[in-house]
Amino acid sequence: MTEAQPSSLVRTLASALWFPMFFIVGFMVCYLLPFHAPAPHDMPIAVVGDQAAQQLAASFEQKMPGGVDVSAVPDVQAAREAITQRDAVAAYDPAHGELFYAKANGSALQMVLQQMFTPVASATGHHLVLTDLAPSAPGDVMGTGLFYCLLALNIPPYITVMMLLRAALSTRQKLLALVGVGAFGSVVCYFAALSMDVVHPEPALILIGFLLTQAVAWPTFGLVPYVKQFIPGVAMGLFVLLSMPSSSGAIPKELVPEFFQSLHRFLPLGQAVDSMRGILYFDGAGALPAVLGLCAWFAVGAALVAFNQVRAKRKRAADPEVVTTAGTYEYEDDGDVVVDPVLEAPKPRHHRTLAGTVRGVDGRGVPGAIVTVTDASGVQLAHLVTSGAGEYEVHDLPGQHVTVVASAAGMRPAVDRIMVRAGRIDGCDFVLAAEEQVRV
């Protein structure tokens, strides 16, 4: 016993504390690592003139290997279009020392670009001229306000799933709740951002915000049967720890390591940032692929949920009887799959419960007695065995008259007809008498 106790304590602590430990390590790896020293990584920059582009590419490669991806454009108009079409984050005209950029991509990027090109302009006798082709909204001075609005749509769907897992609701009701929370959040966040001048009046942002909530909520819900108690870590790691540094919302993706930069186009938060910025500041450039990406996440989640429903229904059809040795039975009255991983949360209160004891004529409980419950048409609702003390419980039965039959080997069965009502019905006891010996 003394040797088993430390092992049991370790397992209990590991089960209870793995998530906060995961969260601590995740923040260090996914936040401190990419954000502590932002530096260019494959930053696309257009330069007017082939010769000037080659010279700048060589210079930047020497100073910051792999930091800048320089491409040549024929004239200033093409340089401006490279910004507005989102093919580059900056464009430089060496003839006039003019740097074109988009403040909407974030002030952090603007500061890095200014530091990079000030000495370049000075070397040719120019004072660097900054031209902003896509100013951010008046209330979004740092270019990060949109990102914080999206956080309010990216994190709550995950939390909603966690809260609903133990709720006494059917799968259909839980999914409707996810849709309702998403619709509420997208409307509230849009009008809050609009009232603070963080965004321009663009109603399409409401739809994109709603798509973001569903792109997080449905895959999280659909993954529960597969990852079970680890769903907090899986969902938080995927939709928060990896999504936020790769989203280009707080720190532009061009300033984070390549690993996080590569995730940008594939994760929902980055897709929402891209699509909203495209609509707000770049005449829709780059918005459609990002919106389709959000739709793809929702489609994957919906497919997971549908597959889980079909798989569970087939399993019930192949094995309609559920027998337990603990004297309890869970009945699903609407045919939906109740998704409920092993999480540390209070168990739901059952709406309709029958409970009782099967005893012999001597008053002792009969262990292993069979208790069968059928509805008015004879369809079996539950089939279970009593506990060691002869006790049984049947949960979540339909609100109607049911027939309960108790039987045991060597004893005459007993039958009772009971009206199931809301709440718990105790005292549904049975007394089984021994069968009379057959006279030869």
KALINPE-V982138 format. One record per residue. N is the residue number from 1. RES is the residue in one small letter. SS is DSSP state (helix for helix, strand for strand, loop for the rest). Layout:
n:N res:RES ss:SS
n:N res:RES ss:SS
//
This chain:
n:1 res:m ss:loop
n:2 res:t ss:helix
n:3 res:e ss:helix
n:4 res:a ss:helix
n:5 res:q ss:helix
n:6 res:p ss:helix
n:7 res:s ss:helix
n:8 res:s ss:helix
n:9 res:l ss:helix
n:10 res:v ss:helix
n:11 res:r ss:helix
n:12 res:t ss:helix
n:13 res:l ss:helix
n:14 res:a ss:helix
n:15 res:s ss:helix
n:16 res:a ss:helix
n:17 res:l ss:helix
n:18 res:w ss:helix
n:19 res:f ss:helix
n:20 res:p ss:helix
n:21 res:m ss:helix
n:22 res:f ss:helix
n:23 res:f ss:helix
n:24 res:i ss:helix
n:25 res:v ss:helix
n:26 res:g ss:helix
n:27 res:f ss:helix
n:28 res:m ss:helix
n:29 res:v ss:helix
n:30 res:c ss:helix
n:31 res:y ss:helix
n:32 res:l ss:helix
n:33 res:l ss:helix
n:34 res:p ss:helix
n:35 res:f ss:helix
n:36 res:h ss:loop
n:37 res:a ss:loop
n:38 res:p ss:loop
n:39 res:a ss:loop
n:40 res:p ss:loop
n:41 res:h ss:loop
n:42 res:d ss:loop
n:43 res:m ss:strand
n:44 res:p ss:strand
n:45 res:i ss:strand
n:46 res:a ss:strand
n:47 res:v ss:strand
n:48 res:v ss:strand
n:49 res:g ss:loop
n:50 res:d ss:helix
n:51 res:q ss:helix
n:52 res:a ss:helix
n:53 res:a ss:helix
n:54 res:q ss:helix
n:55 res:q ss:helix
n:56 res:l ss:helix
n:57 res:a ss:helix
n:58 res:a ss:helix
n:59 res:s ss:helix
n:60 res:f ss:helix
n:61 res:e ss:helix
n:62 res:q ss:helix
n:63 res:k ss:helix
n:64 res:m ss:loop
n:65 res:p ss:loop
n:66 res:g ss:loop
n:67 res:g ss:loop
n:68 res:v ss:strand
n:69 res:d ss:strand
n:70 res:v ss:strand
n:71 res:s ss:strand
n:72 res:a ss:strand
n:73 res:v ss:strand
n:74 res:p ss:loop
n:75 res:d ss:loop
n:76 res:v ss:helix
n:77 res:q ss:helix
n:78 res:a ss:helix
n:79 res:a ss:helix
n:80 res:r ss:helix
n:81 res:e ss:helix
n:82 res:a ss:helix
n:83 res:i ss:helix
n:84 res:t ss:helix
n:85 res:q ss:loop
n:86 res:r ss:loop
n:87 res:d ss:loop
n:88 res:a ss:loop
n:89 res:v ss:loop
n:90 res:a ss:strand
n:91 res:a ss:strand
n:92 res:y ss:strand
n:93 res:d ss:strand
n:94 res:p ss:loop
n:95 res:a ss:loop
n:96 res:h ss:loop
n:97 res:g ss:loop
n:98 res:e ss:strand
n:99 res:l ss:strand
n:100 res:f ss:strand
n:101 res:y ss:strand
n:102 res:a ss:loop
n:103 res:k ss:helix
n:104 res:a ss:helix
n:105 res:n ss:helix
n:106 res:g ss:loop
n:107 res:s ss:helix
n:108 res:a ss:helix
n:109 res:l ss:helix
n:110 res:q ss:helix
n:111 res:m ss:helix
n:112 res:v ss:helix
n:113 res:l ss:helix
n:114 res:q ss:helix
n:115 res:q ss:helix
n:116 res:m ss:helix
n:117 res:f ss:helix
n:118 res:t ss:helix
n:119 res:p ss:helix
n:120 res:v ss:helix
n:121 res:a ss:helix
n:122 res:s ss:helix
n:123 res:a ss:helix
n:124 res:t ss:loop
n:125 res:g ss:loop
n:126 res:h ss:loop
n:127 res:h ss:loop
n:128 res:l ss:loop
n:129 res:v ss:strand
n:130 res:l ss:strand
n:131 res:t ss:strand
n:132 res:d ss:strand
n:133 res:l ss:loop
n:134 res:a ss:loop
n:135 res:p ss:loop
n:136 res:s ss:loop
n:137 res:a ss:loop
n:138 res:p ss:loop
n:139 res:g ss:loop
n:140 res:d ss:loop
n:141 res:v ss:loop
n:142 res:m ss:loop
n:143 res:g ss:loop
n:144 res:t ss:loop
n:145 res:g ss:helix
n:146 res:l ss:helix
n:147 res:f ss:helix
n:148 res:y ss:helix
n:149 res:c ss:helix
n:150 res:l ss:helix
n:151 res:l ss:helix
n:152 res:a ss:helix
n:153 res:l ss:helix
n:154 res:n ss:helix
n:155 res:i ss:loop
n:156 res:p ss:helix
n:157 res:p ss:helix
n:158 res:y ss:helix
n:159 res:i ss:helix
n:160 res:t ss:helix
n:161 res:v ss:helix
n:162 res:m ss:helix
n:163 res:m ss:helix
n:164 res:l ss:helix
n:165 res:l ss:loop
n:166 res:r ss:loop
n:167 res:a ss:loop
n:168 res:a ss:loop
n:169 res:l ss:loop
n:170 res:s ss:loop
n:171 res:t ss:helix
n:172 res:r ss:helix
n:173 res:q ss:helix
n:174 res:k ss:helix
n:175 res:l ss:helix
n:176 res:l ss:helix
n:177 res:a ss:helix
n:178 res:l ss:helix
n:179 res:v ss:helix
n:180 res:g ss:helix
n:181 res:v ss:helix
n:182 res:g ss:helix
n:183 res:a ss:helix
n:184 res:f ss:helix
n:185 res:g ss:helix
n:186 res:s ss:helix
n:187 res:v ss:helix
n:188 res:v ss:helix
n:189 res:c ss:helix
n:190 res:y ss:helix
n:191 res:f ss:helix
n:192 res:a ss:helix
n:193 res:a ss:helix
n:194 res:l ss:helix
n:195 res:s ss:helix
n:196 res:m ss:loop
n:197 res:d ss:loop
n:198 res:v ss:loop
n:199 res:v ss:loop
n:200 res:h ss:loop
n:201 res:p ss:loop
n:202 res:e ss:loop
n:203 res:p ss:loop
n:204 res:a ss:helix
n:205 res:l ss:helix
n:206 res:i ss:helix
n:207 res:l ss:helix
n:208 res:i ss:helix
n:209 res:g ss:helix
n:210 res:f ss:helix
n:211 res:l ss:helix
n:212 res:l ss:helix
n:213 res:t ss:helix
n:214 res:q ss:helix
n:215 res:a ss:helix
n:216 res:v ss:helix
n:217 res:a ss:helix
n:218 res:w ss:helix
n:219 res:p ss:helix
n:220 res:t ss:helix
n:221 res:f ss:helix
n:222 res:g ss:helix
n:223 res:l ss:helix
n:224 res:v ss:helix
n:225 res:p ss:helix
n:226 res:y ss:helix
n:227 res:v ss:helix
n:228 res:k ss:helix
n:229 res:q ss:helix
n:230 res:f ss:helix
n:231 res:i ss:helix
n:232 res:p ss:helix
n:233 res:g ss:helix
n:234 res:v ss:helix
n:235 res:a ss:helix
n:236 res:m ss:helix
n:237 res:g ss:helix
n:238 res:l ss:helix
n:239 res:f ss:helix
n:240 res:v ss:helix
n:241 res:l ss:helix
n:242 res:l ss:helix
n:243 res:s ss:helix
n:244 res:m ss:helix
n:245 res:p ss:helix
n:246 res:s ss:helix
n:247 res:s ss:loop
n:248 res:s ss:loop
n:249 res:g ss:loop
n:250 res:a ss:loop
n:251 res:i ss:loop
n:252 res:p ss:loop
n:253 res:k ss:helix
n:254 res:e ss:helix
n:255 res:l ss:helix
n:256 res:v ss:loop
n:257 res:p ss:loop
n:258 res:e ss:helix
n:259 res:f ss:helix
n:260 res:f ss:helix
n:261 res:q ss:helix
n:262 res:s ss:helix
n:263 res:l ss:helix
n:264 res:h ss:loop
n:265 res:r ss:loop
n:266 res:f ss:loop
n:267 res:l ss:loop
n:268 res:p ss:helix
n:269 res:l ss:helix
n:270 res:g ss:helix
n:271 res:q ss:helix
n:272 res:a ss:helix
n:273 res:v ss:helix
n:274 res:d ss:helix
n:275 res:s ss:helix
n:276 res:m ss:helix
n:277 res:r ss:helix
n:278 res:g ss:helix
n:279 res:i ss:helix
n:280 res:l ss:helix
n:281 res:y ss:helix
n:282 res:f ss:loop
n:283 res:d ss:loop
n:284 res:g ss:loop
n:285 res:a ss:loop
n:286 res:g ss:loop
n:287 res:a ss:helix
n:288 res:l ss:helix
n:289 res:p ss:helix
n:290 res:a ss:helix
n:291 res:v ss:helix
n:292 res:l ss:helix
n:293 res:g ss:helix
n:294 res:l ss:helix
n:295 res:c ss:helix
n:296 res:a ss:helix
n:297 res:w ss:helix
n:298 res:f ss:helix
n:299 res:a ss:helix
n:300 res:v ss:helix
n:301 res:g ss:helix
n:302 res:a ss:helix
n:303 res:a ss:helix
n:304 res:l ss:helix
n:305 res:v ss:helix
n:306 res:a ss:helix
n:307 res:f ss:helix
n:308 res:n ss:helix
n:309 res:q ss:helix
n:310 res:v ss:helix
n:311 res:r ss:helix
n:312 res:a ss:helix
n:313 res:k ss:helix
n:314 res:r ss:helix
n:315 res:k ss:helix
n:316 res:r ss:helix
n:317 res:a ss:helix
n:318 res:a ss:helix
n:319 res:d ss:loop
n:320 res:p ss:loop
n:321 res:e ss:loop
n:322 res:v ss:loop
n:323 res:v ss:loop
n:324 res:t ss:loop
n:325 res:t ss:loop
n:326 res:a ss:loop
n:327 res:g ss:loop
n:328 res:t ss:strand
n:329 res:y ss:strand
n:330 res:e ss:strand
n:331 res:y ss:loop
n:332 res:e ss:loop
n:333 res:d ss:loop
n:334 res:d ss:loop
n:335 res:g ss:loop
n:336 res:d ss:loop
n:337 res:v ss:loop
n:338 res:v ss:loop
n:339 res:v ss:loop
n:340 res:d ss:loop
n:341 res:p ss:loop
n:342 res:v ss:loop
n:343 res:l ss:loop
n:344 res:e ss:loop
n:345 res:a ss:loop
n:346 res:p ss:loop
n:347 res:k ss:loop
n:348 res:p ss:loop
n:349 res:r ss:loop
n:350 res:h ss:loop
n:351 res:h ss:loop
n:352 res:r ss:strand
n:353 res:t ss:strand
n:354 res:l ss:strand
n:355 res:a ss:strand
n:356 res:g ss:strand
n:357 res:t ss:strand
n:358 res:v ss:strand
n:359 res:r ss:strand
n:360 res:g ss:strand
n:361 res:v ss:loop
n:362 res:d ss:loop
n:363 res:g ss:loop
n:364 res:r ss:loop
n:365 res:g ss:strand
n:366 res:v ss:loop
n:367 res:p ss:loop
n:368 res:g ss:loop
n:369 res:a ss:loop
n:370 res:i ss:strand
n:371 res:v ss:strand
n:372 res:t ss:strand
n:373 res:v ss:strand
n:374 res:t ss:strand
n:375 res:d ss:loop
n:376 res:a ss:loop
n:377 res:s ss:loop
n:378 res:g ss:loop
n:379 res:v ss:loop
n:380 res:q ss:strand
n:381 res:l ss:strand
n:382 res:a ss:strand
n:383 res:h ss:strand
n:384 res:l ss:strand
n:385 res:v ss:strand
n:386 res:t ss:loop
n:387 res:s ss:loop
n:388 res:g ss:loop
n:389 res:a ss:loop
n:390 res:g ss:loop
n:391 res:e ss:strand
n:392 res:y ss:strand
n:393 res:e ss:strand
n:394 res:v ss:strand
n:395 res:h ss:strand
n:396 res:d ss:loop
n:397 res:l ss:loop
n:398 res:p ss:loop
n:399 res:g ss:loop
n:400 res:q ss:loop
n:401 res:h ss:strand
n:402 res:v ss:strand
n:403 res:t ss:strand
n:404 res:v ss:strand
n:405 res:v ss:strand
n:406 res:a ss:strand
n:407 res:s ss:strand
n:408 res:a ss:loop
n:409 res:a ss:loop
n:410 res:g ss:loop
n:411 res:m ss:strand
n:412 res:r ss:loop
n:413 res:p ss:loop
n:414 res:a ss:strand
n:415 res:v ss:strand
n:416 res:d ss:strand
n:417 res:r ss:strand
n:418 res:i ss:strand
n:419 res:m ss:strand
n:420 res:v ss:loop
n:421 res:r ss:loop
n:422 res:a ss:loop
n:423 res:g ss:strand
n:424 res:r ss:strand
n:425 res:i ss:strand
n:426 res:d ss:loop
n:427 res:g ss:loop
n:428 res:c ss:loop
n:429 res:d ss:loop
n:430 res:f ss:strand
n:431 res:v ss:strand
n:432 res:l ss:strand
n:433 res:a ss:loop
n:434 res:a ss:strand
n:435 res:e ss:loop
n:436 res:e ss:loop
n:437 res:q ss:loop
n:438 res:v ss:loop
n:439 res:r ss:loop
n:440 res:v ss:loop
//
